[in-house]
Amino acid sequence: MDMFRVLRPGSLTTVQDLGRYGFQRYGIPVSGALDRFAFSVANLLVGNPENAAALEVTFTGPKLEVLSEGLVAVTGADVPVAVNGEPQRLWESFPVKKGDMISVRTARAGVRAYIAVGGGIDVPEVMGSRSTCLRGGFGGTLGRALVRGDLVKRCPQIKPGVVRSLPSSFKPSFHKDTILRAVPGPQDDWFDKGIDLFYSAAFTVTPEADRTGYRLNGPTVPFAKGVPTSIISEPSLAGSVQVPPDGKPIILLVELTVGGYAKIATVITPDLDLVAQARPGDTIRFSRISMDEAFLAHLEYRDTLQTMRLMLT
């Protein structure tokens, strides 16, 4: 069933779900939503399973003509949303009908927003996922971002959705100065005193920030004496922080499978949502934590998600 006609695609709007797993050994990235919390909430607000496909908006959103009635929710970055010119609340579902016009403007804070529709976006599954892999050119809508004139289909909704809103205590806020918790390694021993600089310095997000990774600017992180400035390429996961020969860290994200630079630290999964919302020019600092502390942070994040699920279902 056609749900939207794209009148204005926005700067980068793609179909995503929670990712494509089990194929990294073949060089296939995970892909999927960068801000998993906002993505999951958007789906829950319209009565979908959390993994239903939705639209990920980057910085400037689309203008969509509604082709059939349904329930819509927009979460994530602080973007102005309007239906037929009437402002709509973020983190809250709202009904739309055929002929309505949904407009998502430029983010005032944060970078990525999510548009979910009851039933989920209907595109063919590729290796068990509907996510767009831009680097590979597959998944989603022909492996690319939406363009003007595209028709966005939706899956049938199993049961009618009801209007829901996320309690304000769960809504994230976005700041220009972000602290990311990161566990040292796996190649932290390649940096000697550089590890202390890494955890004490302030870095700036550069314009080279996309779904593959965020390149940072700041003080040069020195390698230990006698070690090479690259390693044999090995598997890389989202959150790994590589240091290339120029000493400028790169936070890896979801469209990469291997890397040949030493990894000084790994950002914990609960904090990757913060990376997804950081803008060029924002400041990032890293806070050193242990594996035990990372595990406890993961449990806290999991409990928060479970509480949210119970409130929205």
ChimeraX commands (.cxc) that place a marker at each C-alpha (Angstrom):
marker #1 position 0.00,0.00,0.00 radius 0.5
marker #1 position 1.41,3.40,-0.98 radius 0.5
marker #1 position 1.78,5.60,2.11 radius 0.5
marker #1 position 3.79,8.64,0.98 radius 0.5
marker #1 position 4.84,10.42,-2.18 radius 0.5
marker #1 position 8.15,12.22,-1.75 radius 0.5
marker #1 position 7.78,15.88,-2.72 radius 0.5
marker #1 position 11.06,16.96,-1.16 radius 0.5
marker #1 position 13.56,14.28,-0.09 radius 0.5
marker #1 position 15.55,16.26,2.47 radius 0.5
marker #1 position 19.33,16.19,2.69 radius 0.5
marker #1 position 19.58,12.42,3.31 radius 0.5
marker #1 position 16.50,10.32,4.05 radius 0.5
marker #1 position 16.89,6.54,4.01 radius 0.5
marker #1 position 14.92,3.46,4.98 radius 0.5
marker #1 position 16.43,1.73,8.03 radius 0.5
marker #1 position 15.60,-0.93,10.59 radius 0.5
marker #1 position 17.78,-2.15,13.46 radius 0.5
marker #1 position 20.39,-3.66,11.20 radius 0.5
marker #1 position 21.63,-6.55,9.08 radius 0.5
marker #1 position 23.43,-9.10,11.23 radius 0.5
marker #1 position 25.38,-12.26,10.44 radius 0.5
marker #1 position 27.09,-11.14,7.24 radius 0.5
marker #1 position 30.08,-9.08,8.36 radius 0.5
marker #1 position 32.42,-11.98,7.62 radius 0.5
marker #1 position 31.44,-11.48,3.97 radius 0.5
marker #1 position 32.15,-7.76,4.11 radius 0.5
marker #1 position 28.48,-6.75,4.56 radius 0.5
marker #1 position 28.04,-3.89,7.07 radius 0.5
marker #1 position 25.35,-3.99,9.76 radius 0.5
marker #1 position 23.81,-0.68,8.61 radius 0.5
marker #1 position 20.56,0.20,10.43 radius 0.5
marker #1 position 19.44,3.17,12.50 radius 0.5
marker #1 position 22.23,5.19,14.10 radius 0.5
marker #1 position 20.14,6.40,17.05 radius 0.5
marker #1 position 18.59,3.11,18.12 radius 0.5
marker #1 position 16.69,4.60,21.06 radius 0.5
marker #1 position 14.89,7.22,18.96 radius 0.5
marker #1 position 14.24,4.67,16.23 radius 0.5
marker #1 position 12.71,2.14,18.63 radius 0.5
marker #1 position 10.52,4.76,20.29 radius 0.5
marker #1 position 9.19,5.95,16.92 radius 0.5
marker #1 position 8.02,2.44,16.12 radius 0.5
marker #1 position 6.49,1.83,19.54 radius 0.5
marker #1 position 4.55,5.09,19.34 radius 0.5
marker #1 position 2.71,3.85,16.23 radius 0.5
marker #1 position 2.19,0.31,17.50 radius 0.5
marker #1 position 4.96,-1.38,15.49 radius 0.5
marker #1 position 7.56,-3.93,16.54 radius 0.5
marker #1 position 10.79,-2.08,17.32 radius 0.5
marker #1 position 12.53,-3.52,14.26 radius 0.5
marker #1 position 9.93,-2.33,11.72 radius 0.5
marker #1 position 11.48,-0.27,8.95 radius 0.5
marker #1 position 11.21,3.51,9.27 radius 0.5
marker #1 position 12.75,6.59,7.68 radius 0.5
marker #1 position 15.99,8.02,9.03 radius 0.5
marker #1 position 16.29,11.75,8.37 radius 0.5
marker #1 position 19.65,13.51,8.44 radius 0.5
marker #1 position 19.62,17.19,9.42 radius 0.5
marker #1 position 16.98,18.42,6.95 radius 0.5
marker #1 position 13.84,16.34,6.53 radius 0.5
marker #1 position 11.45,15.59,3.69 radius 0.5
marker #1 position 8.09,16.87,2.57 radius 0.5
marker #1 position 5.69,13.95,2.11 radius 0.5
marker #1 position 2.25,13.73,0.55 radius 0.5
marker #1 position 0.10,11.24,2.46 radius 0.5
marker #1 position -1.53,8.69,0.15 radius 0.5
marker #1 position -3.44,6.63,2.73 radius 0.5
marker #1 position -4.55,7.20,6.31 radius 0.5
marker #1 position -2.37,6.00,9.14 radius 0.5
marker #1 position -0.51,6.83,12.31 radius 0.5
marker #1 position 2.85,8.63,12.19 radius 0.5
marker #1 position 5.47,9.53,14.80 radius 0.5
marker #1 position 8.66,11.59,14.56 radius 0.5
marker #1 position 11.43,11.24,17.14 radius 0.5
marker #1 position 15.14,12.00,17.52 radius 0.5
marker #1 position 16.62,15.36,16.56 radius 0.5
marker #1 position 14.69,18.52,17.37 radius 0.5
marker #1 position 13.10,19.02,13.94 radius 0.5
marker #1 position 10.04,21.17,13.26 radius 0.5
marker #1 position 7.23,18.89,12.04 radius 0.5
marker #1 position 3.94,20.09,10.55 radius 0.5
marker #1 position 0.89,18.50,8.94 radius 0.5
marker #1 position -0.81,20.89,6.51 radius 0.5
marker #1 position 1.12,23.68,8.21 radius 0.5
marker #1 position -0.05,22.75,11.71 radius 0.5
marker #1 position 2.86,22.01,14.08 radius 0.5
marker #1 position 3.05,18.50,15.54 radius 0.5
marker #1 position 4.78,17.31,18.69 radius 0.5
marker #1 position 7.88,15.18,18.55 radius 0.5
marker #1 position 7.94,11.89,20.49 radius 0.5
marker #1 position 4.17,11.61,20.05 radius 0.5
marker #1 position 2.14,9.79,17.39 radius 0.5
marker #1 position -0.48,11.62,15.31 radius 0.5
marker #1 position -3.03,10.49,12.71 radius 0.5
marker #1 position -2.82,11.48,9.06 radius 0.5
marker #1 position -5.25,11.03,6.16 radius 0.5
marker #1 position -5.01,10.89,2.41 radius 0.5
marker #1 position -4.07,14.27,0.95 radius 0.5
marker #1 position -2.27,15.56,4.05 radius 0.5
marker #1 position 1.18,17.11,3.68 radius 0.5
marker #1 position 3.85,16.26,6.23 radius 0.5
marker #1 position 6.79,18.65,6.37 radius 0.5
marker #1 position 9.96,17.97,8.37 radius 0.5
marker #1 position 12.31,20.95,8.45 radius 0.5
marker #1 position 15.93,21.50,9.46 radius 0.5
marker #1 position 17.01,20.23,12.86 radius 0.5
marker #1 position 17.43,22.88,15.55 radius 0.5
marker #1 position 19.43,20.48,17.73 radius 0.5
marker #1 position 20.74,17.01,17.03 radius 0.5
marker #1 position 21.19,15.55,13.55 radius 0.5
marker #1 position 19.02,12.48,12.96 radius 0.5
marker #1 position 15.26,12.12,13.23 radius 0.5
marker #1 position 13.05,9.10,12.60 radius 0.5
marker #1 position 9.66,8.94,10.86 radius 0.5
marker #1 position 7.68,5.79,11.65 radius 0.5
marker #1 position 4.30,4.83,10.22 radius 0.5
marker #1 position 1.90,2.22,11.53 radius 0.5
marker #1 position 2.72,-1.09,9.84 radius 0.5
marker #1 position 6.29,-0.10,8.98 radius 0.5
marker #1 position 7.90,0.84,5.66 radius 0.5
marker #1 position 7.57,-1.89,3.04 radius 0.5
marker #1 position 10.72,-2.49,0.99 radius 0.5
marker #1 position 12.21,-5.86,0.03 radius 0.5
marker #1 position 14.32,-7.60,2.65 radius 0.5
marker #1 position 17.94,-8.12,1.68 radius 0.5
marker #1 position 19.77,-10.63,3.86 radius 0.5
marker #1 position 17.05,-10.41,6.48 radius 0.5
marker #1 position 16.93,-6.63,6.75 radius 0.5
marker #1 position 15.21,-3.69,5.06 radius 0.5
marker #1 position 18.03,-1.29,5.95 radius 0.5
marker #1 position 19.72,0.82,3.30 radius 0.5
marker #1 position 23.45,0.23,2.92 radius 0.5
marker #1 position 24.62,3.36,1.13 radius 0.5
marker #1 position 28.21,2.17,0.74 radius 0.5
marker #1 position 27.07,-1.08,-0.84 radius 0.5
marker #1 position 24.16,0.36,-2.80 radius 0.5
marker #1 position 21.59,-2.19,-1.68 radius 0.5
marker #1 position 18.63,-2.49,0.69 radius 0.5
marker #1 position 15.99,0.14,1.38 radius 0.5
marker #1 position 14.87,1.99,-1.74 radius 0.5
marker #1 position 17.20,0.69,-4.46 radius 0.5
marker #1 position 20.16,1.06,-2.12 radius 0.5
marker #1 position 19.97,4.84,-2.07 radius 0.5
marker #1 position 18.47,7.80,-0.28 radius 0.5
marker #1 position 14.94,8.87,-1.19 radius 0.5
marker #1 position 14.54,11.20,-4.17 radius 0.5
marker #1 position 11.70,13.40,-5.33 radius 0.5
marker #1 position 8.85,11.36,-6.79 radius 0.5
marker #1 position 9.55,8.16,-4.85 radius 0.5
marker #1 position 6.53,6.28,-3.54 radius 0.5
marker #1 position 7.00,4.96,-0.02 radius 0.5
marker #1 position 4.94,1.84,0.70 radius 0.5
marker #1 position 3.89,0.55,4.08 radius 0.5
marker #1 position 3.15,-2.92,5.40 radius 0.5
marker #1 position -0.37,-3.70,6.62 radius 0.5
marker #1 position -0.78,-2.91,10.32 radius 0.5
marker #1 position -1.71,-6.01,12.30 radius 0.5
marker #1 position -3.81,-4.09,14.77 radius 0.5
marker #1 position -4.93,-0.44,14.78 radius 0.5
marker #1 position -2.52,1.91,16.48 radius 0.5
marker #1 position -3.52,4.43,19.12 radius 0.5
marker #1 position -2.04,7.85,19.79 radius 0.5
marker #1 position 0.77,7.60,22.32 radius 0.5
marker #1 position 3.41,9.94,23.70 radius 0.5
marker #1 position 6.74,9.35,25.39 radius 0.5
marker #1 position 6.92,10.72,28.95 radius 0.5
marker #1 position 9.18,13.75,29.11 radius 0.5
marker #1 position 11.51,12.05,31.60 radius 0.5
marker #1 position 12.61,9.67,28.82 radius 0.5
marker #1 position 13.19,12.30,26.15 radius 0.5
marker #1 position 16.87,12.96,25.42 radius 0.5
marker #1 position 18.36,16.41,25.17 radius 0.5
marker #1 position 21.13,17.40,22.78 radius 0.5
marker #1 position 24.19,19.42,23.75 radius 0.5
marker #1 position 27.19,20.86,21.94 radius 0.5
marker #1 position 29.54,19.22,24.46 radius 0.5
marker #1 position 29.20,15.43,24.65 radius 0.5
marker #1 position 30.96,13.00,26.94 radius 0.5
marker #1 position 31.27,9.44,25.61 radius 0.5
marker #1 position 32.10,6.54,27.90 radius 0.5
marker #1 position 34.78,4.39,26.31 radius 0.5
marker #1 position 36.66,1.24,27.31 radius 0.5
marker #1 position 40.39,1.25,26.42 radius 0.5
marker #1 position 41.46,-1.03,23.59 radius 0.5
marker #1 position 41.79,-3.34,21.90 radius 0.5
marker #1 position 45.11,-1.75,20.85 radius 0.5
marker #1 position 45.48,0.76,23.68 radius 0.5
marker #1 position 49.00,-0.55,24.38 radius 0.5
marker #1 position 50.10,0.97,21.06 radius 0.5
marker #1 position 49.72,4.47,22.46 radius 0.5
marker #1 position 51.58,4.61,25.78 radius 0.5
marker #1 position 51.21,8.25,26.95 radius 0.5
marker #1 position 48.83,8.92,24.07 radius 0.5
marker #1 position 46.10,7.13,26.01 radius 0.5
marker #1 position 46.20,9.79,28.75 radius 0.5
marker #1 position 45.95,12.57,26.17 radius 0.5
marker #1 position 43.04,10.82,24.47 radius 0.5
marker #1 position 41.02,10.68,27.68 radius 0.5
marker #1 position 41.83,14.23,28.79 radius 0.5
marker #1 position 41.52,16.17,25.52 radius 0.5
marker #1 position 38.55,17.83,23.86 radius 0.5
marker #1 position 37.93,16.93,20.23 radius 0.5
marker #1 position 35.75,18.63,17.63 radius 0.5
marker #1 position 33.44,16.84,15.22 radius 0.5
marker #1 position 34.54,17.61,11.66 radius 0.5
marker #1 position 32.30,17.80,8.57 radius 0.5
marker #1 position 33.62,14.31,7.74 radius 0.5
marker #1 position 30.88,12.71,9.82 radius 0.5
marker #1 position 28.49,10.21,8.27 radius 0.5
marker #1 position 27.07,6.71,8.71 radius 0.5
marker #1 position 30.54,5.19,8.29 radius 0.5
marker #1 position 32.23,7.20,11.02 radius 0.5
marker #1 position 32.95,10.51,12.69 radius 0.5
marker #1 position 36.38,12.02,12.12 radius 0.5
marker #1 position 37.49,14.24,15.00 radius 0.5
marker #1 position 39.88,17.18,15.15 radius 0.5
marker #1 position 41.98,18.14,18.14 radius 0.5
marker #1 position 45.37,17.38,19.63 radius 0.5
marker #1 position 47.36,14.69,17.84 radius 0.5
marker #1 position 47.24,11.38,19.71 radius 0.5
marker #1 position 50.83,10.06,19.66 radius 0.5
marker #1 position 51.73,6.43,19.15 radius 0.5
marker #1 position 54.17,4.65,21.44 radius 0.5
marker #1 position 57.76,4.59,20.21 radius 0.5
marker #1 position 58.61,1.77,17.85 radius 0.5
marker #1 position 55.06,0.72,16.90 radius 0.5
marker #1 position 53.74,1.03,13.35 radius 0.5
marker #1 position 50.93,3.48,12.66 radius 0.5
marker #1 position 48.70,0.85,11.09 radius 0.5
marker #1 position 47.74,-2.76,11.72 radius 0.5
marker #1 position 46.70,-5.72,9.61 radius 0.5
marker #1 position 43.06,-5.08,8.74 radius 0.5
marker #1 position 40.73,-6.72,11.23 radius 0.5
marker #1 position 36.99,-6.73,11.98 radius 0.5
marker #1 position 35.64,-3.46,13.35 radius 0.5
marker #1 position 32.49,-2.75,15.30 radius 0.5
marker #1 position 30.42,0.39,15.76 radius 0.5
marker #1 position 31.99,2.40,18.58 radius 0.5
marker #1 position 35.59,1.46,17.80 radius 0.5
marker #1 position 37.83,4.54,17.87 radius 0.5
marker #1 position 40.59,4.27,15.29 radius 0.5
marker #1 position 43.68,6.45,15.26 radius 0.5
marker #1 position 45.16,6.82,11.76 radius 0.5
marker #1 position 48.75,7.92,11.16 radius 0.5
marker #1 position 47.81,11.61,11.48 radius 0.5
marker #1 position 46.76,11.02,15.11 radius 0.5
marker #1 position 43.19,12.30,14.63 radius 0.5
marker #1 position 40.64,9.81,16.06 radius 0.5
marker #1 position 37.75,8.37,14.04 radius 0.5
marker #1 position 34.66,6.91,15.75 radius 0.5
marker #1 position 33.49,4.05,13.54 radius 0.5
marker #1 position 29.77,3.53,12.98 radius 0.5
marker #1 position 27.52,1.07,11.13 radius 0.5
marker #1 position 28.68,1.02,7.51 radius 0.5
marker #1 position 32.13,-0.48,7.97 radius 0.5
marker #1 position 33.31,-4.06,8.50 radius 0.5
marker #1 position 37.12,-3.94,8.72 radius 0.5
marker #1 position 39.78,-1.40,9.57 radius 0.5
marker #1 position 43.54,-1.18,9.35 radius 0.5
marker #1 position 44.23,1.43,12.01 radius 0.5
marker #1 position 44.92,0.75,15.68 radius 0.5
marker #1 position 41.89,1.17,17.92 radius 0.5
marker #1 position 42.65,3.12,21.06 radius 0.5
marker #1 position 39.22,2.68,22.69 radius 0.5
marker #1 position 35.65,1.52,22.15 radius 0.5
marker #1 position 32.62,3.71,22.87 radius 0.5
marker #1 position 29.99,1.72,24.76 radius 0.5
marker #1 position 26.79,0.87,22.93 radius 0.5
marker #1 position 24.44,3.04,25.08 radius 0.5
marker #1 position 26.46,6.13,24.12 radius 0.5
marker #1 position 26.42,5.54,20.35 radius 0.5
marker #1 position 23.04,7.31,20.19 radius 0.5
marker #1 position 24.87,10.45,21.36 radius 0.5
marker #1 position 27.37,10.12,18.52 radius 0.5
marker #1 position 24.52,9.89,16.01 radius 0.5
marker #1 position 23.19,13.27,17.19 radius 0.5
marker #1 position 26.53,15.14,17.36 radius 0.5
marker #1 position 26.98,17.91,14.79 radius 0.5
marker #1 position 30.09,19.20,13.04 radius 0.5
marker #1 position 31.63,21.75,15.38 radius 0.5
marker #1 position 30.37,20.01,18.52 radius 0.5
marker #1 position 32.86,18.98,21.18 radius 0.5
marker #1 position 33.42,15.36,22.18 radius 0.5
marker #1 position 35.33,14.14,25.21 radius 0.5
marker #1 position 35.98,10.54,26.21 radius 0.5
marker #1 position 35.51,9.18,29.72 radius 0.5
marker #1 position 37.57,6.11,30.60 radius 0.5
marker #1 position 35.56,3.25,32.10 radius 0.5
marker #1 position 36.25,-0.40,32.87 radius 0.5
marker #1 position 34.58,-3.45,31.32 radius 0.5
marker #1 position 32.63,-3.93,34.55 radius 0.5
marker #1 position 31.37,-0.35,34.42 radius 0.5
marker #1 position 30.47,-0.80,30.75 radius 0.5
marker #1 position 28.48,-3.91,31.61 radius 0.5
marker #1 position 26.55,-2.07,34.33 radius 0.5
marker #1 position 25.85,0.80,31.92 radius 0.5
marker #1 position 24.49,-1.69,29.42 radius 0.5
marker #1 position 22.19,-3.22,32.04 radius 0.5
marker #1 position 20.91,0.24,32.98 radius 0.5
marker #1 position 20.28,1.05,29.30 radius 0.5
marker #1 position 18.48,-2.27,28.84 radius 0.5
marker #1 position 16.28,-1.62,31.88 radius 0.5
marker #1 position 15.41,1.85,30.60 radius 0.5
marker #1 position 14.36,0.40,27.25 radius 0.5
marker #1 position 12.25,-2.25,28.95 radius 0.5
marker #1 position 10.49,0.33,31.12 radius 0.5
marker #1 position 9.81,2.42,28.02 radius 0.5
marker #1 position 8.38,-0.63,26.19 radius 0.5
marker #1 position 6.00,-1.36,29.02 radius 0.5
marker #1 position 4.78,2.23,29.03 radius 0.5
marker #1 position 4.18,2.34,25.27 radius 0.5
marker #1 position 2.62,-1.08,24.64 radius 0.5
marker link #1:1,2 radius 0.2
marker link #1:2,3 radius 0.2
marker link #1:3,4 radius 0.2
marker link #1:4,5 radius 0.2
marker link #1:5,6 radius 0.2
marker link #1:6,7 radius 0.2
marker link #1:7,8 radius 0.2
marker link #1:8,9 radius 0.2
marker link #1:9,10 radius 0.2
marker link #1:10,11 radius 0.2
marker link #1:11,12 radius 0.2
marker link #1:12,13 radius 0.2
marker link #1:13,14 radius 0.2
marker link #1:14,15 radius 0.2
marker link #1:15,16 radius 0.2
marker link #1:16,17 radius 0.2
marker link #1:17,18 radius 0.2
marker link #1:18,19 radius 0.2
marker link #1:19,20 radius 0.2
marker link #1:20,21 radius 0.2
marker link #1:21,22 radius 0.2
marker link #1:22,23 radius 0.2
marker link #1:23,24 radius 0.2
marker link #1:24,25 radius 0.2
marker link #1:25,26 radius 0.2
marker link #1:26,27 radius 0.2
marker link #1:27,28 radius 0.2
marker link #1:28,29 radius 0.2
marker link #1:29,30 radius 0.2
marker link #1:30,31 radius 0.2
marker link #1:31,32 radius 0.2
marker link #1:32,33 radius 0.2
marker link #1:33,34 radius 0.2
marker link #1:34,35 radius 0.2
marker link #1:35,36 radius 0.2
marker link #1:36,37 radius 0.2
marker link #1:37,38 radius 0.2
marker link #1:38,39 radius 0.2
marker link #1:39,40 radius 0.2
marker link #1:40,41 radius 0.2
marker link #1:41,42 radius 0.2
marker link #1:42,43 radius 0.2
marker link #1:43,44 radius 0.2
marker link #1:44,45 radius 0.2
marker link #1:45,46 radius 0.2
marker link #1:46,47 radius 0.2
marker link #1:47,48 radius 0.2
marker link #1:48,49 radius 0.2
marker link #1:49,50 radius 0.2
marker link #1:50,51 radius 0.2
marker link #1:51,52 radius 0.2
marker link #1:52,53 radius 0.2
marker link #1:53,54 radius 0.2
marker link #1:54,55 radius 0.2
marker link #1:55,56 radius 0.2
marker link #1:56,57 radius 0.2
marker link #1:57,58 radius 0.2
marker link #1:58,59 radius 0.2
marker link #1:59,60 radius 0.2
marker link #1:60,61 radius 0.2
marker link #1:61,62 radius 0.2
marker link #1:62,63 radius 0.2
marker link #1:63,64 radius 0.2
marker link #1:64,65 radius 0.2
marker link #1:65,66 radius 0.2
marker link #1:66,67 radius 0.2
marker link #1:67,68 radius 0.2
marker link #1:68,69 radius 0.2
marker link #1:69,70 radius 0.2
marker link #1:70,71 radius 0.2
marker link #1:71,72 radius 0.2
marker link #1:72,73 radius 0.2
marker link #1:73,74 radius 0.2
marker link #1:74,75 radius 0.2
marker link #1:75,76 radius 0.2
marker link #1:76,77 radius 0.2
marker link #1:77,78 radius 0.2
marker link #1:78,79 radius 0.2
marker link #1:79,80 radius 0.2
marker link #1:80,81 radius 0.2
marker link #1:81,82 radius 0.2
marker link #1:82,83 radius 0.2
marker link #1:83,84 radius 0.2
marker link #1:84,85 radius 0.2
marker link #1:85,86 radius 0.2
marker link #1:86,87 radius 0.2
marker link #1:87,88 radius 0.2
marker link #1:88,89 radius 0.2
marker link #1:89,90 radius 0.2
marker link #1:90,91 radius 0.2
marker link #1:91,92 radius 0.2
marker link #1:92,93 radius 0.2
marker link #1:93,94 radius 0.2
marker link #1:94,95 radius 0.2
marker link #1:95,96 radius 0.2
marker link #1:96,97 radius 0.2
marker link #1:97,98 radius 0.2
marker link #1:98,99 radius 0.2
marker link #1:99,100 radius 0.2
marker link #1:100,101 radius 0.2
marker link #1:101,102 radius 0.2
marker link #1:102,103 radius 0.2
marker link #1:103,104 radius 0.2
marker link #1:104,105 radius 0.2
marker link #1:105,106 radius 0.2
marker link #1:106,107 radius 0.2
marker link #1:107,108 radius 0.2
marker link #1:108,109 radius 0.2
marker link #1:109,110 radius 0.2
marker link #1:110,111 radius 0.2
marker link #1:111,112 radius 0.2
marker link #1:112,113 radius 0.2
marker link #1:113,114 radius 0.2
marker link #1:114,115 radius 0.2
marker link #1:115,116 radius 0.2
marker link #1:116,117 radius 0.2
marker link #1:117,118 radius 0.2
marker link #1:118,119 radius 0.2
marker link #1:119,120 radius 0.2
marker link #1:120,121 radius 0.2
marker link #1:121,122 radius 0.2
marker link #1:122,123 radius 0.2
marker link #1:123,124 radius 0.2
marker link #1:124,125 radius 0.2
marker link #1:125,126 radius 0.2
marker link #1:126,127 radius 0.2
marker link #1:127,128 radius 0.2
marker link #1:128,129 radius 0.2
marker link #1:129,130 radius 0.2
marker link #1:130,131 radius 0.2
marker link #1:131,132 radius 0.2
marker link #1:132,133 radius 0.2
marker link #1:133,134 radius 0.2
marker link #1:134,135 radius 0.2
marker link #1:135,136 radius 0.2
marker link #1:136,137 radius 0.2
marker link #1:137,138 radius 0.2
marker link #1:138,139 radius 0.2
marker link #1:139,140 radius 0.2
marker link #1:140,141 radius 0.2
marker link #1:141,142 radius 0.2
marker link #1:142,143 radius 0.2
marker link #1:143,144 radius 0.2
marker link #1:144,145 radius 0.2
marker link #1:145,146 radius 0.2
marker link #1:146,147 radius 0.2
marker link #1:147,148 radius 0.2
marker link #1:148,149 radius 0.2
marker link #1:149,150 radius 0.2
marker link #1:150,151 radius 0.2
marker link #1:151,152 radius 0.2
marker link #1:152,153 radius 0.2
marker link #1:153,154 radius 0.2
marker link #1:154,155 radius 0.2
marker link #1:155,156 radius 0.2
marker link #1:156,157 radius 0.2
marker link #1:157,158 radius 0.2
marker link #1:158,159 radius 0.2
marker link #1:159,160 radius 0.2
marker link #1:160,161 radius 0.2
marker link #1:161,162 radius 0.2
marker link #1:162,163 radius 0.2
marker link #1:163,164 radius 0.2
marker link #1:164,165 radius 0.2
marker link #1:165,166 radius 0.2
marker link #1:166,167 radius 0.2
marker link #1:167,168 radius 0.2
marker link #1:168,169 radius 0.2
marker link #1:169,170 radius 0.2
marker link #1:170,171 radius 0.2
marker link #1:171,172 radius 0.2
marker link #1:172,173 radius 0.2
marker link #1:173,174 radius 0.2
marker link #1:174,175 radius 0.2
marker link #1:175,176 radius 0.2
marker link #1:176,177 radius 0.2
marker link #1:177,178 radius 0.2
marker link #1:178,179 radius 0.2
marker link #1:179,180 radius 0.2
marker link #1:180,181 radius 0.2
marker link #1:181,182 radius 0.2
marker link #1:182,183 radius 0.2
marker link #1:183,184 radius 0.2
marker link #1:184,185 radius 0.2
marker link #1:185,186 radius 0.2
marker link #1:186,187 radius 0.2
marker link #1:187,188 radius 0.2
marker link #1:188,189 radius 0.2
marker link #1:189,190 radius 0.2
marker link #1:190,191 radius 0.2
marker link #1:191,192 radius 0.2
marker link #1:192,193 radius 0.2
marker link #1:193,194 radius 0.2
marker link #1:194,195 radius 0.2
marker link #1:195,196 radius 0.2
marker link #1:196,197 radius 0.2
marker link #1:197,198 radius 0.2
marker link #1:198,199 radius 0.2
marker link #1:199,200 radius 0.2
marker link #1:200,201 radius 0.2
marker link #1:201,202 radius 0.2
marker link #1:202,203 radius 0.2
marker link #1:203,204 radius 0.2
marker link #1:204,205 radius 0.2
marker link #1:205,206 radius 0.2
marker link #1:206,207 radius 0.2
marker link #1:207,208 radius 0.2
marker link #1:208,209 radius 0.2
marker link #1:209,210 radius 0.2
marker link #1:210,211 radius 0.2
marker link #1:211,212 radius 0.2
marker link #1:212,213 radius 0.2
marker link #1:213,214 radius 0.2
marker link #1:214,215 radius 0.2
marker link #1:215,216 radius 0.2
marker link #1:216,217 radius 0.2
marker link #1:217,218 radius 0.2
marker link #1:218,219 radius 0.2
marker link #1:219,220 radius 0.2
marker link #1:220,221 radius 0.2
marker link #1:221,222 radius 0.2
marker link #1:222,223 radius 0.2
marker link #1:223,224 radius 0.2
marker link #1:224,225 radius 0.2
marker link #1:225,226 radius 0.2
marker link #1:226,227 radius 0.2
marker link #1:227,228 radius 0.2
marker link #1:228,229 radius 0.2
marker link #1:229,230 radius 0.2
marker link #1:230,231 radius 0.2
marker link #1:231,232 radius 0.2
marker link #1:232,233 radius 0.2
marker link #1:233,234 radius 0.2
marker link #1:234,235 radius 0.2
marker link #1:235,236 radius 0.2
marker link #1:236,237 radius 0.2
marker link #1:237,238 radius 0.2
marker link #1:238,239 radius 0.2
marker link #1:239,240 radius 0.2
marker link #1:240,241 radius 0.2
marker link #1:241,242 radius 0.2
marker link #1:242,243 radius 0.2
marker link #1:243,244 radius 0.2
marker link #1:244,245 radius 0.2
marker link #1:245,246 radius 0.2
marker link #1:246,247 radius 0.2
marker link #1:247,248 radius 0.2
marker link #1:248,249 radius 0.2
marker link #1:249,250 radius 0.2
marker link #1:250,251 radius 0.2
marker link #1:251,252 radius 0.2
marker link #1:252,253 radius 0.2
marker link #1:253,254 radius 0.2
marker link #1:254,255 radius 0.2
marker link #1:255,256 radius 0.2
marker link #1:256,257 radius 0.2
marker link #1:257,258 radius 0.2
marker link #1:258,259 radius 0.2
marker link #1:259,260 radius 0.2
marker link #1:260,261 radius 0.2
marker link #1:261,262 radius 0.2
marker link #1:262,263 radius 0.2
marker link #1:263,264 radius 0.2
marker link #1:264,265 radius 0.2
marker link #1:265,266 radius 0.2
marker link #1:266,267 radius 0.2
marker link #1:267,268 radius 0.2
marker link #1:268,269 radius 0.2
marker link #1:269,270 radius 0.2
marker link #1:270,271 radius 0.2
marker link #1:271,272 radius 0.2
marker link #1:272,273 radius 0.2
marker link #1:273,274 radius 0.2
marker link #1:274,275 radius 0.2
marker link #1:275,276 radius 0.2
marker link #1:276,277 radius 0.2
marker link #1:277,278 radius 0.2
marker link #1:278,279 radius 0.2
marker link #1:279,280 radius 0.2
marker link #1:280,281 radius 0.2
marker link #1:281,282 radius 0.2
marker link #1:282,283 radius 0.2
marker link #1:283,284 radius 0.2
marker link #1:284,285 radius 0.2
marker link #1:285,286 radius 0.2
marker link #1:286,287 radius 0.2
marker link #1:287,288 radius 0.2
marker link #1:288,289 radius 0.2
marker link #1:289,290 radius 0.2
marker link #1:290,291 radius 0.2
marker link #1:291,292 radius 0.2
marker link #1:292,293 radius 0.2
marker link #1:293,294 radius 0.2
marker link #1:294,295 radius 0.2
marker link #1:295,296 radius 0.2
marker link #1:296,297 radius 0.2
marker link #1:297,298 radius 0.2
marker link #1:298,299 radius 0.2
marker link #1:299,300 radius 0.2
marker link #1:300,301 radius 0.2
marker link #1:301,302 radius 0.2
marker link #1:302,303 radius 0.2
marker link #1:303,304 radius 0.2
marker link #1:304,305 radius 0.2
marker link #1:305,306 radius 0.2
marker link #1:306,307 radius 0.2
marker link #1:307,308 radius 0.2
marker link #1:308,309 radius 0.2
marker link #1:309,310 radius 0.2
marker link #1:310,311 radius 0.2
marker link #1:311,312 radius 0.2
marker link #1:312,313 radius 0.2
view
